[in-house]
Amino acid sequence: MGEYRLERVGRLIQEKIGALIVEGRIKDPRVDTFLSVTRVSVSRDFSYANVYVSSFKTPEGIAKGVAGLQSAAGFIQSQIAKEVRLRQTPRLRFFEDSGMREGFDLIKKIEGLSRPAELSGSDDTANQESVSGHEGR
């Protein structure tokens, strides 16, 4: 039951931080609305929460965003404390999560591999059809 509560609190913190980012309530210019909170892991004693942030932008942009969020951690914690009833609001620690970026890169690589195959495959099919059409006559 304790694990379920940790996950539930983590999802709730993730939603609240995401809402603060999207609504533009974090005034730090390094925090971009394209940042996405991918996951939150809360410690067993609720003393801290690791917040993983990702974006499809450049790695430098993600690093700046994480620095901005870490700078605004006190404000974010206070907003979470106002909206979520917890005995102790976890101290937030922000980290880069390169999973989204790696996913986009992987999709680009797969598309790059499949495009030449599609082009050569469609040409072969068209040539076969024209050849078979002439042979039947």
N, C-alpha and C positions, 0 to 999 in steps of 0.2 A: 504493500500500500504506500510505503514511503517513496518508492521509485516513481509511482504514478503521480504523486504530488509534486515531485521535483520536475517531472516532464510538463505537468500542467502549468506550474509557475513559470517554467522556462518559455513555454508557448505564449503565455500571457505577457511576459516581459518583451518577447519578440514582437508581438502585435503592437504594444504600446510604443516601443522605440520606432518601429516602422511607421506608425501613425505620426509621430513627432517629426520624422524625416520628411514624409510626404506632405504634411501640412505646412512645412517650412517654419516650424516653431523653434528650431535650433538655428540661431542666428549666425553661427560661425560660417564664414564664406567658403571654407574648405569642405563643408558638408553639402554634398550635391544630392538632389532628389533622385538621382539614378542609383544611389547606394541602396543595397538590399541586405536586410538582416537575414542570413541563411539559417542560423541556429543559435540557440542559447543553452549553455549547460550550467546548471546551478549546483553549487556545492551542497553536500548533505546537511550542513548546518546553516545554510542560507546566508553565509557570511559574504560570499562573492558569487558573481555570475560572469562567465566568459561569453562574450558576445562576438560572433563571427560575422563579418561584413564582407559583401562581395559586390561586384559591379561588372558590367561588360566593357567598361572603359579601360584605359591604360592602367598598368600596375602602379604608376606614379600617382594617378588620380585616386586609386583605392587607398594608397598609403597616406595621401593628404587627407582623405575623408576619415580614415581611422584616427589620424592625429587630431582632427577636428572633433570627432566624437569623444575621444579620450579627454580632450580639453573641456568639453561640455558635459562630462560624466556627472558632475555634481548637480547640474540643472536637470539632467535626464533622470537621475535618481530621485530628485525631489518631486518631479512630475509623476513618476511611477508610484512614489509613496502616497501622493494625493489621490491617485485613482485606484490603487490596489490595496486591499486590506491585508497587510502582513505585519507580523510582530516586528520583524527586522527586514528592512529593504536591503537586498544584496548590494555590495560594492561592485560596480560595473568595470570590467576590463575588456577592452576592444581589441580584436585581432583580425588580420586579413584572412579571407577565405578565398583561395584562388580557384575553387571548384567551378564556378560559373564561367570564368574566363577560359579555363582548360576545356570545358564542355563546348564553348563556342569554337575554340581552335580545333577540337576534334571533329566537329561537324564540318568545318571548312575543309579539313583534310579529306574527309570521306567524300564530300561533294567534289573535290578536286580529282579524286580517284575515279569516281563514277561518271563524270562528264566525258572524259575521253572514251570510255567504254560505251557510253550511250551514243556518242557521235559515230564511232566506228560500227557499232551494232546496227544503227539505223541505216547507214550507207549500205552495209552488206545485205540487209533485208530488202532494200529498194532495188539493188542490183539483181538479187535472186528473183524477185518478182518480175522484173522486166525481162530477164533471160527466160524464165519459165513461161512467160506470156508469149514470147516469140516462138518458142519451141513447139507449143501446142498448135500453132497455125499452120 
